[in-house]
Amino acid sequence: MKKKIAHTIVLLFISVLCFSQNGKIHENQIFKSKTLSKDVKYNIYLPSGYNQAKDLPVLYYLHGFGGNHFSSSKFIKIVDSLISKHNFPKLIIVSPKTDKTWYMDNIEGTIKYSTMFISEFIPFIKEKYAVTNSPKQTMIAGNSMGGFGALRFSMLYPNIFGICLGFQSAIDTDYQFKNMPESDYQKFHQHIYGKKDTRDAYVNDFFYKNQPLYMAKELSAEALNSVKWYIQCCDNDYHSGPNAELHIVFRNKKVEHEYRVLDGKHSNECVTRSYNDALKFIQKNLSGNSF
């Protein structure tokens, strides 16, 4: 009987030990935004041993159009597994719910998500959680609309974000933008860029100042090289052309970056196939080592 009890205690200890090696996702957390005058939901992943940690690297994961703060779940699961095996540095992952804002302030000033994210949300995260202040260990990643947001934020705020990963980023050329079907413009962009009478009016100064492809053309190589870039897309994707053009702009300016093109269409499956490679990129730029 004593041996059986002892054996049971050992098994329980092992179970607790294994559980303690995994981090935890705290779901549906609330940030009260004064800028938006509403609550912003977010999920946050805290690695095992978080209570003892200080100044951990942080990654902000931005979801796509129609996604939400749970869209990063598969990415987090892979990261947590690697951390539990001691094959990846501990970090915090923050996944805000942003609706269909494109992570921008709209032209009419009625949507101010960009202002909220930079001026309120990030300071809130830094105050509430043990995250680093170092841009070199502050990452931003995103899928589709989220990739657009990650690229745009990194170009505007390299003093905040030092590592950027854009997965099938939904960026556009001016030709694509003004030639898209009117129904697509109304569905995806009108609430941000405003109602227009003609297609030519789709493209204006507001467009050029906020589209990462054209922002990159205006920024200096020195400014762009202050960020580590990972650009991914699939070849059968409406946005593969603009991503390829961004790659060319970076090459011509001698901006260090990683560029990946996979076989497939614009889909979550295309993105998840890049996660392992993208995590090697993060590992390398956080610690200088690969796993």
N, C-alpha and C positions, 0 to 999 in steps of 0.2 A: 504493500500500500504506500509506504513512504517513497519508494522508487517511482511509483506512478505519479504521486503528487509532485515530486521533484521534477519529473519529466514534463509534467503539465506546466509548471512554473517556468521552466526553461523555454518551452514553446511560446508561452505568453510573452516572455522577455524578448524573444527573437521577433515576435509579431510587432511589439511596441517599437523595437529598434528599427525594423524595416519601415514602419509607418513614419517614424520620425525622420527618415532620410528623404521623404518627399515633401515638397512645398505644398502650398495651399492657395487656391483661387478664392478670393473674397468677392462674392458676386453682388451685383446690384447696389453698390455703394453709391452714396449721394453727395454731390457737390452742388451747393446753392449758388447759382451765378447771379450776380447783380447786373452784369452786362446784358444777359439774356432774359432776366426776370423770370427765371424758371430753374427747376432742378435738372442737373445733368447726371445721368447714371454712368457708372464705370465699373469694370471689373479690374481687380489688381491681383497679380500673382506675387506671393512672397515666398522666397525659397526656404528650405529647411534651415533652422538656426538663425532665422531672421532677427529674433529678439536680441541676439548677441552681436549682430552685425552693425557696422556703421559705414556710411558712405558707399553704399553698393551702386554698381552701374545700373542704369535704368533704360528701358526701351519702351517707347510709346508706340503702340500698334494701332494704326488707323484702318477702320473697316471701309468696305466699298459701298457703292450706291445701293441702297436697299438692305445693307448689312446692319449689324449692331455690335454691341460690346462683347458678344459671345463669339464673334467671327474669328477671334484669335485662338480659340480653344485647342485646335489641333497643333498649332505652332507651340503653344505653352506646354502641351503634353509632351512633345518631343524634347523641348528644353528641360523640362523637369526630369525626364528620364535620364538625360545626359548628366545633369547636375547630381542626381542620386547615385550615379556611377562614378562620380568625381572626374568626369570627362569634359566638363564645361564650367566656366566661372559662374559663381552665383550672381544673379541679377534680379531686378524687379521688373515686371512687365505690366504696363498700364494700358487698358483698353477702354477708351471713352466711347459713349454712344453719341453720335453726332447727326443722326437723321440724314438728310440729303443736302447738306450745306456746302459740300466741296471744300470744307475747312477754310472758308473765305468769309469776308464781309461783303455782302452784296452791293451792287452799284447804287441802290436806293438807300442804303444805310439801315434797312429794317431787319437784316440778319447780320449779326456781328460775331460769328463763330470764331474767326481768326483772332479778333481782339480778346475774346473770352479765353481762348486756349492759351495764348501767350501771356496775357496780363493777369489772368486770374487762376486758371487751372494748374498750370505748371508751378507757379509759386505755392499754391495750395498743396500740391503733391510733395514739394520739397520741404514744406513745413510739417506735414503730417507724417511722412515716412522717411526712413533713413536712406535717402538717395543722394548721389554725388552732385556736386556743383560743377564738376569738370565737364566741359563740352566733349573732351576726348572719350568720356565714358557715358555720354548721354546720346542715345540712339533714337532714331525715329524710322519706323517702317510702315508700309501700307500696301494694300491690295486695291488695284483699279483706282477708284476715286481716292482711296486712302494713299495709293502710291503717288497720285497727283499732289495730295496734301503734304506727303513726306518730302517730296522734291521741292515744292514751293516753300515750305517752312525752312528747310535746310539752306536754301538760297537766300532767304530773307534774314535768317537768324543763325549764321554759322557760329556766333558767340554762345549759342545754346546747344545746338545739335552738331556733334562732330562726326557722327556716323549715320548714313542714310541708306535705306534699302527700299527701292521702288519695285514692287511686283506688278507686272503688266499695267504700269501706270497709265491712267486714262488721260493722257495729254494729247493735244491736237495741234496740227498745223493750221495756219489761217485759212488755207484752201479748204481743208476738211471742214472747218468750223462753219464757214459761210456757205458751204455746199451741202450740208446735212439736211435731211428732210425737215420741213417745218414742224412736223409732229414730234420729231426727236428733240428739236430745240426747245419746244414748249414743255416736253416731258422732263428733260434732263437739265436744262440750262436757263430757262427764262426767269426763274425765281432768283437767279444769281446775277445774270447779265442784263436783265430787263426786257420788257416787251419791245420788239422791233417791227417796223413796217416793211422792211426789205431785208433780204439775206445779206446784202453788202453791209448793212448796219450791224450785223452780228459781230463783226470784227472792228474794234476801235481801240483807243488807248487803254481802256480798262482791260480788254482782252490781252493786249501785249504785255501789260505790267503784271499780269497774274498767271500767264501761261509759262510753265517752267522752261520750255524750249526757247522761248524768246527772252526770258530772264537770263538764261545761261549765255545767250549771245551778247548780252550787254554787260555781264559781270566780268571782272578781270580774272585771269588765270590764277592769280595769287589768292583771290577771295574763294574761288571754286576749289582750289587745292587745300583749303583749310578744312575741308570735309572729306571723309572717305565715302566713296559712292559705290553702290551695287545696283545695277540696272538690269532688270529681267523682263522678258516678254516671250510670247509664243508667236510663231511665224504666221499663223492664220488668224491674226488679230487685227481688228480695225486700227488699233493703236500701235501696231508694230512699226509702222513707218515713222511716226514722230519719235518713238523710242530709239530707232536706228539713227535718225537725224540728230538726236541729242548725243548719242554715242560719237557721231562724227564731229559735232561741235566740240565735245570734250577732247577728242583726239587732236583736232586742229589747234586747240589751245594748250595741248600737252597737260591735260588734267588727268591725274591718276584715277582710274576707276576700273571696276569689273563689269563686263557686259555679257549677258547670257541670253541666247535665243534657243528656245525649245520647240519641238514639234507639237503643234496643237492649236486649239482656238482659245479665245478669252474665256477662262473658266477657273474655278477653284482648284481643279485637278492639275491644271498647268502650274499653278503657284506651289501647291504642296510638293510637286516633284522637284522643286528648287530649294526646299527648306534645308536639306542636309548641306548642300553647297553654300547656301547663304549663311548657315550657322558656322561653317568653317571660316567664312569671311569675317563674321563677328568675332569669333575666337581669336583669329589672327590679329585683328585690330585692337582687341582689348588687352591681350597678353603677349602678343608677338609669337605665340605658339599655335600649332594646329593640333587637332585631336584625331 
